[in-house]
Amino acid sequence: MSRGGECLKVCGVSKRFDRRMTALDGVDLMVGDGERLAIVGPSAAGKSTLLRVIAGVERPDAGSVWIDQREMTHMPAWKRPVRLLIQEPALVPYWLVERNVTFGSRPSASDRALIEQLGLSGLERRRPATLSGGQRQRVALARALRGNPRVLLLDEPLSRLDPPARLELRTLIAELATRRQLATVLVTHDAVEAITFGHRLAVLIRGRIAQVDRPLVVYAQPDTVEIAAMLGDPPMNLIPVSAGMPAPGGAAWLGIRAERLVLGSPPIAPQAFGWTGRIVHVESRADCDLVRFQVPGGLVWIRRRPQEPMPPDPAAAVFDPRDAVWFDRDGRRIAVAGARSGEVLSQRPPAR
């Protein structure tokens, strides 16, 4: 569901590079005015190819691309109201910042305002080699936003920045995209970045859209085991179903997020479900402790508050069955009445 009117629409787009390589296989997407869509997926899933098709750098073998209800499929890249920002800012090294933003033309009042918006004031007479990585990417972003494009495509432009610069620039891009009502598509390998940046999250696997929904819904209720293992740090715990589990019919795998597991001392309360096991390893982080816990059938991660006292072995890992996600033998999620949505999970602390 778009946040505004329909801006970008991708209809049944397919792209093959040879008989053995299908980069995109019938992709359908829609992004509204001012909406931010994040796309995640493994390497070679077709993420960058999809952006290049939208930008007009690649021609699809089938399907169509529409912007503001105008077909752009056969329109050359330079005529499309689309800008593509990639990992490398690709600035002209012997041009000053100001000229890199305007691509050689005389700066207008709107150019100067854009330079100020992006925190580049005072750097106009500097050359790219004297700038930080974040500053160079801001210059590339300013250049991309000239001419009031309708669609902004981001192919991991923040991946080479240090965490503070990455967070600052990601926030700035989100603000500008909303203010300018841009349809923005971000491709990233970072699931945390995808969840925090996008109004919606699309998972692309082997050239197909495997799931698209609000980020917390995809995170809490992944449609497949493959998606469950891809999102989160740590990813969703996946345990084979065994006797005694309150599993729905046909379930082969139990999925449970690390933050939904609570570590305590046996016995396990009747209204909860869990296992008795032992602590294998503890990884201390600034915001939490990650506990590696041995359970029958495998190992699980448990996220706890930092420096919270650890129970003695053997310990109990328990969870509310409504937080469980069940998958069949083919790795597909089984719909269960009463399962908690991502929005519900985000609004309540783990049960104790």
N, C-alpha and C positions, 0 to 999 in steps of 0.2 A: 504493500500500500504506500503510495507516494505521499509526501508531506504537502505538496502543492499540486499545480497542474502537471500533466505529463510533459516531460522535457525530452528525455532520451528513451528510445525503445529499440531493443535488439530482438529480432524475430527469426527464430530458427536458423541461426548462423552456424555454418559448418566450414571448416578449413582443413584441408589435407596438404601435407608437404611432399608425401610420396605414398606408395601403396601401403607401407607399413606404419606410417605416422599420421594419425588423425589428431590434430591439435584441438579442434573444436567440433562438437558433434550435436548440432541442433540446439544451440544455446538461446534461451529466451530470458530477457531481462527488461525491467522498466525502472527508470529513476525519475523522480519528480523534481520540480523546481525547488531548489534549496535543500534537496535531500542528499545525504551522504551514504553511499553504499560501499561497504568494505568487502573485498573478495579475498578469501584464503584458500589454500590448497597446496598439495605437495609440489615438488619440482616437476616440471614438464607436464603440469596439469592443463596448460593452455591459458594461463592468466595474462601473461604479457601479450600473447597473440590476440586475445580478445580486445585488449586496449588498442593494439595496432590496427585492428579491423575497424573499431569505432573511430579512430583518428584518421583512417583513410590511408595509412601506410601499407596495409595489406588489404587485398581484395578477397572477400569470402567466396568460397565455391558454391555456396547456397545460402539463402536467407537474405535479410535486409536490415539496414540501420536507418532509424528515423530520428530526427531532432525537430522539436516543435511541430510535429505532424508533417514534416517534409522529408521525403526519402533522400538519403545521402549516400546510398550504397555505391553508386557509380560516380559520385562527385569527388574531384581530387582533394587531397588533404588540405591544400592551402585555401580552398574555398569553404571549408567546414568551420563552423563556430566552435571549434574544439581545440583545446590546448593539452599537450602531453608533457608531463614533467617526469624525468627519469632519474636513475641513481646519480649519474654524472651530470652536473649542471651545464656542461658543454658551453662555457663562456669563451669568448674570443680573448686570448691572453694579453694581446697588446692594446686592447680597448680599455678605457676607463669604465668604472661601474655605470655611470650615467649613460654612456654610449651602448654598453651591453644591454641595459634595460630597454632603450629605445631602438636598438638594433641599427644604430648609425644615424638615425634621424634627429632633428633638433627636438629637445624635450619640451613638451607642452605643460600647461598648468596641471592637467590631470596626471601627467607622468610624475611631476614633482610631488603631487599629493600622494601618489602610489608609493613613491620612494620613501616618503615620510611614514606612511601607514606601515610599511614593512621594516621600519627601524633602520633604514639605510642612510638617514640624514647624516651628513658629515663625511660620508664615505664616497661621495660621487666622483671625486678626483683620484680615487685609488684604483690600482690594477688588481685583477683577480688573485694573483699570486700572493698579495699582501693580506688577503682576507682569510678568515676561518672557514671551515667547511660549512657551518651553519649560515654564515654571511653569504657565501657563494650560492647556496641553495636559495636564499632569499632573493638574490639578484635574478636567478632563473625564474623564481615564482613571480616576481614583478614583471619580467618580460612576458611570461605566460598570461598574465591578467590584463595586459594592454589590449585595447580593442573590444573589451566587454564580451568575452566568449560566453557561450551558454553551457558548455560542458568542460569540466576540468578532470583530466585523467592523471592519476598519480601512480607511477610504476616504481614502488619502493624508493621514493626520493629521500627518505629519512634514514635508510638502513645503515649508512656509513657515519652517521652523526653520533656524538656521545649522548648519553641519556638525557642530561638537562637540555641540551640544544634540541634534541629530538622531541621532547615533550613540549617545549616552548613553540617550536615551529608547527607541530601538529595542532596545537591549540589555536595558533594564529590562522592556519589554513581553514580550520573549522569555522572560526568566526567570520572570515572573509567570504567563505562559500555561502554561509547563511545570509550575510548582509547583501551579497550580490545575487542571491537566488540562483546559484550555480548548481547544476546536477553534477555531483562529484563522485568519482569512482576511485577508490584506493585499492591497489593490489599490495599485499604484504604477506610475508611468512610469519610475522609476529601476531599470534592469536590474541594476545592482550591488546595490542594496538588496534586490531580489527574490532574487537568488542567495544573498546572505549571510543573509537572514532566514528563508527557507522551508526546511522539510524536503523539500518538493516545490515545483515550479514549474509553473504552468499558463500557457499562452499563449492568449489570447482574441483572435480576429480575426474581424471581421464577425459577431459574435454566436455564434461557434462555438469550441469548444475545439480548437485546432490541434495542441497537443502538451501532455502532462503527464508529468513524470518527475522524478527527482532533479535539482536545479539544474545540477550540473556535467555531467550527461548531456545535458540540453537545450542547454547552452552548447557542448559539444564536438561533439555530433551532432544539430544542428537538423534537423527533418524537412523543412523547406522553405527556399528562398532567402529568403522573406519573414521567417521567424524568424531566420535567420542574420544578416540585415541589421539586425535589431532589437536583438539582445543583444550587449553588450560595448562597451568604450570603449578603442580604436576597435572598430567592428563587424567581423565576419568579412570578410576579403578575398575577393572573388568575381571570378574571372578566366575569360573564355571559353576553353573547351578548344580547343587548337590542335594541329597536327601535332607529333608527338614527345613529347607528354605521355603518361605511363603510365596512361591513363584506362580505366576499365571501359567495356564496351559500352553505348552509349546516353547517355553522359555529355556534357552540354553546358556545365556550369559546374564549375570547381574552387573549393572553399572552403578557406581556410587561415587560422588565427588568427595575429594579429600576433606573439604570443609564441612561436609554433612556427617562425617564420622566423628564420634566422641570417644576419647580414650579414658577409661576409668578402671575400677576394680570390679571383679566378678562379685556377685552373680549378675546376670543380665535381667533387667526388669521385664515382666510379662508383656508390656505394651510395646517394647522395643525389639529389634532384631540385631543380631551381631554374632561375634565369635570370641572365643577365648584363645589367646595366643601370646606371643612374646615380642618385645621390642628388639629390632635388629640394628637399627641405626637412627640417629637423630641429626638432622641438618638444621643448624640455627641460622636464621635470617633476621634482618632488622625488624621485620613486621610480623614474623611468625616462626614457629618451629615446625619442620616437616619430619614426621616420624614414619620410618619404614617399619611395618608391622607384619609379622608372619601369621597368616590365617590358614585354615585348611583349604587347600586348593591354590595357594599362591601367596603373593606379597601385596600389601596395599599401602598407600600413602595416607597419612592423617595430618591435617593442618590444625595446629593448636596456637593459642596465644603465646607470645614469647616468654621464655623462662617460667612457664607454668610448671609446678611440681609434677614429676612423672610418677605414675603408680608403679608399684613393684611388679615384677613378673611372677606368675602369669597375669596379664592384664586383659581387659575386655574392650573391644571396639564395637560400639553400638550405633544404630541409626534408626530413624523413623522409616518404616517401610514405604511411606508415601514419597520419600525422597529417592527411592530406587528407580532405576531405568532398566527395563528388561528387553533382551534381544533374543530373537529366534536363532536357529542353527545357521541361517543364511546371513546373520549379522544385522537384521533389520529390527528396528524398535517395535515392540508390541504395545499397542495403545491400552492403557490401564485407567479405569475410572478412579478419580481421586488423586492422581499423580500431581505433584506440585509443579506449577509453571515457573519459568525463570523469574517473573515479576514477584511471585510469592517468595521464592528463595532469597531474593535480594532484599526483602523487607523484614526478614526475621533472622535472629541469630541461631546457630545450631542448637538443637534441643539437648538438654543436659539431663 
